[in-house]
Amino acid sequence: MKKTATRLADGRELIYYDAHGDAVRDAVDQRPLDPITTRSGIRHDPLLGDDVAVASHRQGRTYHPPADECPLCPSRDGRHTEIPAADYDVAVFENRFPSLAGESGRCEVVCFTSDHDASFADLSLERAGLVLDVWADRTVALSRLPAVEQVFCFENRGREIGVTLGHPHGQIYGYPFVTPRTRRMLDSVAAHHERTGRNLFDDVVAGELADGERVVIDGEHWTAFVPYAAHWPYEVHLYPKRRVADLTELDDAARKEFPQVYLELLQRFDRIFGEGEPPTPYIAAWHQAPFTAVNRRDFALHLELFTIRRTSGKLKFLAGSESGMNVFINDVPPEAAAERLREVASK
């Protein structure tokens, strides 16, 4: 992997990641951009004990531009975008409209491919592996920022999810705090260890493998299953079989197998609802250990992949119970979801 860092016209960092070392990345951003000014801040909720990012400048962010005005495509034919080069493998840059910035953290955009009409599921094994390496590299880089406590790599896919740019891309958030969901997991892990002396993540994965009914893919180094208490209609959790705290700790064998397993999962997601259906909207979310957590070594890196589509033409909305009380009601039994995801395996 070759890494080339540069700056955009407004001072934001742009980094090219290339699979081969002979790539030359010397294009200069020609746009007359003013320096970025952000108005993001963190406010603490004393009742719930969590934090809320307030970022009013995001109201003006780019919203569903036509394909020929996509800011994530390469700069070509006199049209300048966020990527000055005429082509690229994977590109990462600071978000122009960040939710978190400065002392409040950092937000980055990860462009998986220069092909506007592709999706992650269309990537080659080599390119998917490169993206994994990029996620790990950015985790290391953001861990060195004083304001960042936890790194979250994720992809939102589909208008139903709220995506405003159709180009295949993901994001990376460097949070200045431990997120509420991660803190709850760490608390559960600590309580389980106090009761049993064992690791909760290990017991969950072992239990799913032993039961087998909700296992979707069981590889040599990765296992994917629908969790017993899945919140979403179709939800898969993907774990490396050797427990690690974050992406940087994956060994070579796990890195090599990941693209095969993950691309197969994404391709199955697009086949859940049958032929002729539009691409399945989804969120893919990496859960990594915070950098300074006391029980960081007990955390297990894993990816959660889920869709808000519950059946053909119908979405799962977060209504009163979910939004008001954080109590999810799932319309699809996890066992049925797992069976369907096995049925649509590649031939």
Protein Blocks (a to p, Z undefined) as FASTA:
>chain_A
ZZdddddfkopacddddfbfkbccfbccfbdcddddddddddddfknopacdddfklmmg
cehiafklcfkbcceehiacfblbfbdfbdcdddfbdfbgcjloccddddfbfblkbcfk
lpcfklmmmmmmmmmmmmmmmmmpmklmbdcddddedjklopabfbdcddddddfbdcfk
lmmmmmmmmmmmmmnopafklmmmmmmmmnommpmbdcfkbccdddfklfbfbacddddf
bdcfblklpcfklmmmmmmmmmmmmmmmmmmnoghiacdddddddddddfklfklmmpcc
ddddddfbfbghiacdddfklmmnopacdfbdfklmmmmmmmmpcZZ
